[in-house]
Amino acid sequence: MSDLQETALLQRLARQPSVADWNQLGTLRLQREAFDLALTCFQQVLQLAPDHLPSRLHRAICLLQLGDWSTALDEATAIAHLVPQHPAPWRLQAESALAGGLPERAEHDARQGLLRDANDPALWHALASALDDQRRYAEALAAGEHALALAPDALPTLSMVQFLRRRLCRFEDLPIGNLQLRKALGLGEHGASPFAFLAEPADAAAQRQCAMLAALPLQPLVPNDTAAPRPRGDRQPLRIGMVSNGFGQHPTALLLVEFLACLQRQHKDIQTCAYALNQDDGSTLRQRLRSHFTLWRDVAHRDAAQIADGIRADGMDILFDLRGWGGGARPAIFARRPAPIQINWLAFPGTTGAPWMDYVLADRFVLPEHRQADFSERVLYLPDCFQPSDTSRVIGTAPDRQSCGLPNDKPVLASFNNSYKFSPESLELWLDILIACPSAVLWLLLSDGVAEAATRLRQHAAQRGVAAERLIFMPKLPHDDYLSRFAHVDLFLDTTPYGAHTTASDALWAGCPVLTCPGETFASRVAGSLLHTLGVPELIAKDADDYRNRAIRLIRSPSHLTHLRSRLAQQRNSSPLFDMQRFAEGFANTLQSLR
């Protein structure tokens, strides 16, 4: 019916343009998420009637969806001043502020909107998102569940609520949430976060479906013609751009910094440009990183179209997305195809499902050849591990065990992953191991905002007959202090289905054995890739039973653990895993093969 309506409206508009018809056509297109076409309609309305508030609001909604959060925020703010009692402009202000990384502003605007309409699920969702971004996770979950009660079929809200449940280890609500998510994705609904879905027990095909559906609304941004390759002679350098919001004290920067230094020294035929989506955090790491890029662009305050135009003007031959669908991602930049070759790498451990991404950079363990169909991108293989590392990481001096809250004479198992990776499946395996090794303790990281998770994990342990005090929690620490704690860890236990990535690299660099059980998804295979490259296959379990049994055998054999630590120290200096000169060479050769 909408197609017939659009045809009739277009015919009428061809004869006699009118505010009513342009507005109706724009509304129809907005409803089917054709944001670029809808924007044109509302702009036509405003040419005829500049003060038409519904079209001003709808135009701002389109701008937000197309990546111009700043203009959308300004327009929504102006409309709120004109109609202060209407909730819609407050909702749009909150959503625009969220897109711009302004969670405190978003919280204020969402609360103002709720004063005007306390039953608007979108406002409750915006409030939950704002609280989530401020790491006020328990408050965020309460707001998200309120939104879900008002709109039970809202997939973006369900996705956020499910991820918050995982952060807070509210395991009892996870099965029904997983069922609802998979049912919605099976029906072709979009709105679920592909990043959050990586933590769900789902196969790689379901992850691809989730990502492809997330990419659909951005499809109208894709131009008919891709950025043309730059004419290049043999002596012209290859220009590589990297887009990330992790250019600061962040795992992405930690992984990149030494590799980039080696690339800069070894390959004058390659120029690199950083497009920093995050503001300067004043960290030493950001300054180190900045010194190893040929060019540096601070683009935190620019919209997606402006950033894409800048990349195109800079003449990048290859553009890396170092965020994917993670928090703070800007896929609308890549949808505009500012570079002739666009590659998914490092930060998002799965397929983007996006037709505008050409390749994924991987290795043959983390993404075996027989699993290539799980990715929409073509696979580029690096010769060793896909993940670089910083071998200049400083390991601080560890305080004594008592200062860390640890017993002096008992085996210490640990998992310093974020709490959303602490799946019920992982916890059950860990409790099995603790029951079989009654002298051992489990040391976990307690990140900001997840104190509730510690309480719940101890409750689950008590239900299995494991004393609550055998679960010990470490607060978030400066990086060198955190690395020092691995000296007290006998065995690091990986999580499933979303495993340790940078954390596993940290553990191995610090000489701590990591036990992992790779699944079929990229996110579950990273620690396995690290161990495979390091040459320690005995720490890669075949299945859950094998994982449990290997952990128990190791804990019961201190001499074996001591031998493993010695092997790790030897392999650290001789394997390709921590050889960044070799990594830079393999990286350069792989990219040069695309010429």
BALUM-345366 format. One line per 3 residues: number of its first residue (from 1); their letters; for each residue z, y, x of C-alpha. Coordinates in steps of 0.1 Angstrom, whole numbers. Each point is the difference from the previous one (the first is absolute). Example, Ala and Ser with C-alpha at 12.3 -4.5 7.8 and 13.67 -1.06 7.14 Angstrom:
1 = as = 78,-45,123; -7,34,14
% end
This chain:
1 = msd = 0,0,0; 8,24,28; -35,-4,15
4 = lqe = -15,10,-34; 24,29,-2; -9,12,34
7 = tal = -37,-2,-7; 4,20,-32; 21,26,17
10 = lqr = -25,3,29; -28,5,-25; 19,27,-19
13 = lar = 10,17,33; -37,1,10; -8,19,-31
16 = qps = 31,22,-2; 29,0,25; 34,3,-16
19 = vad = 36,0,11; 9,-28,-25; -28,-23,11
22 = wnq = 5,5,37; 37,-6,-5; -5,-31,-20
25 = lgt = -25,-14,25; 24,7,28; 28,-17,-19
28 = lrl = -21,-31,-5; -9,-2,36; 36,6,11
31 = qre = 11,-29,-22; -24,-23,18; 12,14,33
34 = afd = -34,15,9; 19,29,16; -30,16,18
37 = lal = -20,1,-32; 29,12,-20; 7,28,25
40 = tcf = -35,14,-5; 6,1,-38; 33,19,2
43 = qqv = -16,24,25; -27,7,-26; 27,6,-26
46 = lql = 17,25,23; -32,19,6; -3,5,-37
49 = apd = 38,5,-7; 20,7,32; 33,-1,-19
52 = hlp = -5,-34,-16; 33,-16,10; -8,-36,-9
55 = srl = -30,1,22; 19,17,28; 25,-28,-1
58 = hra = -26,-27,-2; -19,16,29; 31,-1,21
61 = icl = 5,-37,-9; -35,-8,12; 6,20,32
64 = lql = 32,-20,7; -18,-33,-6; -28,11,23
67 = gdw = 25,7,28; 5,38,-3; 37,-1,-7
70 = sta = 6,36,13; -24,17,-24; 13,-23,-28
73 = lde = 36,10,8; -8,37,0; -19,-2,-33
76 = ata = 28,-21,-17; 26,25,12; -20,29,-15
79 = iah = -4,-18,-33; 37,-8,-1; 8,37,2
82 = lvp = -23,6,-30; 14,-28,-21; 34,-8,15
85 = qhp = 12,-22,-29; -29,-24,3; 7,-31,20
88 = apw = -35,-7,11; -3,26,28; 34,-10,13
91 = rlq = -12,-36,2; -31,10,18; 20,22,25
94 = aes = 22,-31,7; -30,-23,5; -18,26,22
97 = ala = 31,6,21; 4,-38,5; -36,-2,12
100 = ggl = 7,28,25; 31,-16,14; 25,24,-17
103 = per = 25,-24,-16; 28,26,-5; -24,23,-18
106 = aeh = -13,-29,-20; 35,-10,-11; 7,36,-12
109 = dar = -32,1,-20; 4,-34,-15; 36,9,-11
112 = qgl = -13,32,-15; -26,-19,-19; 26,-25,-13
115 = lrd = 21,29,-14; -30,7,-22; -9,-36,-8
118 = and = 25,-27,9; -22,-28,-14; -31,7,23
121 = pal = -4,-32,21; -23,18,25; 28,25,7
124 = wha = 25,-28,5; -25,-17,23; -5,32,20
127 = las = 38,4,3; 3,-36,12; -27,6,26
130 = ald = 16,32,12; 34,-18,4; -17,-29,17
133 = dqr = -17,23,26; 35,15,7; 14,-36,6
136 = rya = 23,3,-30; -11,-34,-10; 27,-10,-26
139 = eal = -6,33,-19; -37,-5,3; 3,-35,-15
142 = aag = 20,13,-29; -26,26,-7; -28,-25,4
145 = eha = 16,-25,-24; 4,28,-25; -37,8,3
148 = lal = -8,-37,-4; 21,-2,-31; -21,28,-15
151 = apd = -33,-14,11; 3,-37,7; -37,-4,8
154 = alp = -1,28,27; -12,-20,30; 7,28,26
157 = tls = 36,2,-12; 4,-38,0; -13,-2,35
160 = mvq = 24,27,12; 30,-16,-18; -8,-34,14
163 = flr = -1,14,35; 33,18,-5; 16,-32,-12
166 = rrl = -11,-16,32; 14,28,21; 34,-3,-17
169 = crf = -2,-39,0; 3,-2,-38; -15,-35,1
172 = edl = 8,-10,-36; -26,24,-14; -28,-9,24
175 = pig = -16,-31,-16; -8,17,-33; -13,31,18
178 = nlq = -23,-21,22; -13,-18,-31; -7,33,-17
181 = lrk = -18,14,31; -22,-30,4; -9,-1,-37
184 = alg = -10,37,1; -21,-5,31; -16,-30,-15
187 = lge = -11,21,-29; -16,25,23; 26,28,-4
190 = hga = 4,24,29; 30,20,10; 21,-25,20
193 = spf = 7,10,36; -18,-23,24; 26,7,26
196 = afl = 29,-10,-23; -20,-31,-11; 0,-13,36
199 = aep = 37,-8,-5; -8,-21,-31; -4,-38,2
202 = ada = -38,1,-6; -30,-14,18; -25,21,20
205 = aaq = -25,-1,-29; 25,17,-23; 7,26,27
208 = rqc = -37,7,2; -2,4,-38; 29,24,0
211 = aml = -16,21,28; -35,0,-16; 15,12,-33
214 = aal = 19,28,18; -32,12,16; -20,2,-33
217 = plq = 12,35,-11; -12,14,33; -35,-15,-3
220 = plv = -15,32,-15; 9,18,33; -24,-22,20
223 = pnd = -31,21,9; -34,-15,-4; -6,4,37
226 = taa = 24,-10,27; 6,24,29; -30,-5,23
229 = prp = 6,-14,35; 0,27,27; -31,-1,22
232 = rgd = 15,-14,32; -15,-5,34; 14,-26,24
235 = rqp = 23,25,17; 14,16,-32; 36,-11,-6
238 = lri = 9,-21,-31; 22,22,-23; 28,-18,-17
241 = gmv = 22,16,-27; 34,-14,-11; 16,11,-33
244 = sng = 37,-6,-5; 33,14,-13; 18,-20,27
247 = fgq = -7,24,29; 36,6,8; 32,-21,3
250 = hpt = -16,-28,-19; -11,-37,6; -37,10,1
253 = all = 6,24,28; 22,-24,19; -28,-26,0
256 = lve = -28,24,9; 14,23,27; -4,-21,32
259 = fla = -33,-16,-11; -15,35,-6; 12,11,35
262 = clq = -18,-30,15; -31,6,-20; 0,37,11
265 = rqh = 3,-11,37; -25,-28,-1; -27,13,-23
268 = kdi = -14,34,5; -29,-11,-22; 24,0,-30
271 = qtc = 15,31,-16; 28,-3,-26; 11,24,-27
274 = aya = 33,-2,-20; 0,13,-36; 38,3,-5
277 = lnq = 9,-2,-37; 37,5,8; 16,32,12
280 = ddg = 14,3,35; 34,-17,1; 8,14,34
283 = stl = 3,-34,15; -8,-9,37; -21,-28,-13
286 = rqr = -23,24,-19; -4,21,31; -9,-31,21
289 = lrs = -25,-11,-26; -16,34,-2; -5,1,38
292 = hft = -21,-32,-2; -25,12,-27; -31,20,11
295 = lwr = 3,21,-32; 29,5,-24; -3,13,-35
298 = dva = 31,9,-21; -13,-6,-36; 33,-5,-19
301 = hrd = -6,29,-23; -37,-6,-7; -14,-18,-29
304 = aaq = -21,-31,3; -33,18,-4; 9,25,27
307 = iad = 11,-27,24; -32,-21,-6; -21,31,6
310 = gir = 18,7,32; -5,-36,12; -37,2,-8
313 = adg = -3,33,19; 18,-15,30; -27,-27,1
316 = mdi = 21,-31,1; -20,-32,7; 28,-23,-11
319 = lfd = 30,9,-22; 31,-21,-2; 23,-1,-30
322 = lrg = 35,-5,15; 17,0,-34; -21,-19,-26
325 = wgg = 20,-2,-32; 34,7,16; 23,29,-9
328 = gar = -16,33,5; -35,-15,2; -30,22,-7
331 = pai = -28,-24,-10; -19,29,-16; -9,12,35
334 = far = -17,-33,8; -17,-3,-34; -20,31,9
337 = rpa = -15,-19,29; 5,26,27; -10,-24,28
340 = piq = -29,-25,3; 25,-28,9; 35,-3,-15
343 = inw = 25,-26,10; 33,-12,-14; 25,-7,28
346 = laf = 36,-5,9; 22,17,-27; -11,-19,-32
349 = pgt = 1,-38,4; -25,-9,-26; -34,9,-14
352 = tga = -5,35,-14; -24,-15,-25; -20,33,4
355 = pwm = -38,0,2; 2,30,23; 18,-19,27
358 = dyv = -24,-19,22; 22,-21,23; 35,-12,6
361 = lad = 12,-4,36; 18,-34,4; 4,-30,22
364 = rfv = -8,-36,-7; 36,-11,-7; 11,28,-23
367 = lpe = -34,-2,-19; -16,-34,6; -38,-2,-5
370 = hrq = 5,-23,-30; 20,28,-17; -26,27,4
373 = adf = -9,-1,-37; 35,13,-8; -11,34,14
376 = ser = -26,23,-14; -6,14,35; -20,-18,26
379 = vly = 23,-13,28; -1,13,36; 19,-22,23
382 = lpd = 19,12,30; 2,-25,29; 38,-4,-1
385 = cfq = 26,13,-25; -11,28,-24; 33,19,5
388 = psd = 5,22,31; 35,7,14; 19,25,20
391 = tsr = 13,-16,32; 18,33,10; 24,-6,-29
394 = vig = 35,7,13; 26,-26,-8; 34,16,0
397 = tap = 32,-15,13; 15,-22,-26; 36,6,-11
400 = drq = 23,-30,0; -2,-24,-30; 32,12,-15
403 = scg = -13,36,-1; -30,-14,-20; 23,-18,-24
406 = lpn = -10,-34,14; 22,-29,9; 2,-6,38
409 = dkp = -6,-37,1; -22,-9,-29; -38,-4,-4
412 = vla = -17,31,-14; -31,-3,-22; -17,33,-9
415 = sfn = -27,16,-21; -5,37,5; -28,3,-25
418 = nsy = 1,25,-29; 19,-14,-30; -31,-2,-22
421 = kfs = -11,-29,22; 32,-19,-7; -15,-22,-26
424 = pes = 21,-26,-19; -20,-27,18; 10,14,34
427 = lel = 36,4,-10; 3,-36,-13; -14,-13,33
430 = wld = 25,22,20; 29,-12,-21; -11,-36,6
433 = ili = 1,7,37; 34,16,-2; 14,-29,-20
436 = acp = -14,-25,26; 14,22,29; 34,10,-13
439 = sav = 9,20,31; -31,23,-2; -2,35,-15
442 = lwl = -30,19,-14; -6,36,12; -21,21,-22
445 = lls = -13,36,0; 14,23,-26; -25,29,-4
448 = dgv = 8,33,-17; 5,-2,-37; 4,-37,-4
451 = aea = 38,-5,2; -3,-19,-33; -22,-26,18
454 = atr = 29,-10,23; 23,-6,-29; -25,-21,-18
457 = lrq = -10,-20,30; 37,-8,6; 4,-10,-37
460 = haa = -30,-24,3; 15,-15,32; 34,-5,-17
463 = qrg = -18,-18,-29; -13,-25,26; 34,-4,15
466 = vaa = -6,22,31; 28,24,7; -11,36,-5
469 = erl = 13,11,34; -26,-22,16; -26,25,-10
472 = ifm = 3,30,23; -19,33,-5; -13,24,27
475 = pkl = -7,36,-9; -33,16,9; 2,11,37
478 = phd = -20,21,25; -28,-23,13; 14,-7,35
481 = dyl = 34,-8,-15; -16,-23,-26; -20,-18,28
484 = srf = 32,-6,19; 15,-20,-29; -24,-28,6
487 = ahv = 20,-10,31; 26,-13,-25; -25,-19,-22
490 = dlf = -4,-37,7; -29,-5,-24; -20,25,-21
493 = ldt = -10,-14,-34; -32,12,-15; -5,7,-37
496 = tpy = -25,-14,-25; -24,9,-16; 0,34,17
499 = gah = 10,-6,36; 12,21,29; -27,20,18
502 = tta = 12,28,23; 35,-14,-2; -13,-34,12
505 = sda = -17,18,29; 33,18,8; 19,-33,0
508 = lwa = -24,-17,23; -1,30,24; 38,-1,1
511 = gcp = -1,-37,9; 12,-13,-34; -15,-32,-14
514 = vlt = -17,5,-34; -4,-29,-24; -28,4,-26
517 = cpg = -18,-20,-27; -35,14,-5; -15,-2,-34
520 = etf = -36,6,-10; 2,38,-3; -4,25,28
523 = asr = 34,15,-7; 16,-34,5; -18,-8,33
526 = vag = 7,29,23; 31,-14,18; -20,-33,4
529 = sll = -28,20,16; 24,16,25; 16,-34,9
532 = htl = -34,-17,3; -12,28,24; 32,-2,19
535 = gvp = -4,-38,4; 31,-11,-18; -13,-22,-28
538 = eli = 32,-19,-4; 14,30,-19; -27,-3,-27
541 = akd = 11,-23,-28; -24,-20,-22; 18,5,-33
544 = add = 34,9,-15; 16,-33,9; -12,2,35
547 = yrn = 13,36,3; 34,-11,-12; 2,-30,23
550 = rai = -13,19,31; 26,27,-6; 28,-25,-3
553 = rli = -10,-20,31; -2,32,20; 34,13,-11
556 = rsp = 15,-33,8; -16,0,35; 11,31,19
559 = shl = -16,-13,32; -34,-1,-18; 5,36,-12
562 = thl = 8,10,36; -32,-17,12; -20,18,-27
565 = rsr = 13,33,11; -10,-8,35; -35,-10,-11
568 = laq = -3,32,-20; 9,21,30; -27,-18,21
571 = qrn = -26,1,-27; 6,37,-7; -13,9,35
574 = ssp = -29,-24,0; -14,-4,-35; -26,24,-16
577 = lfd = 25,11,-27; 16,28,20; -30,7,23
580 = mqr = -12,33,-14; -27,5,27; -16,-33,-12
583 = fae = 5,10,-36; -18,34,5; -29,-18,17
586 = gfa = -3,-25,-28; 2,28,-26; -26,21,17
589 = ntl = -24,-29,4; 4,-10,-36; -8,35,-12
592 = qsl = -29,4,24; -15,-31,-15; -5,20,-32
595 = r = -24,25,17
% end
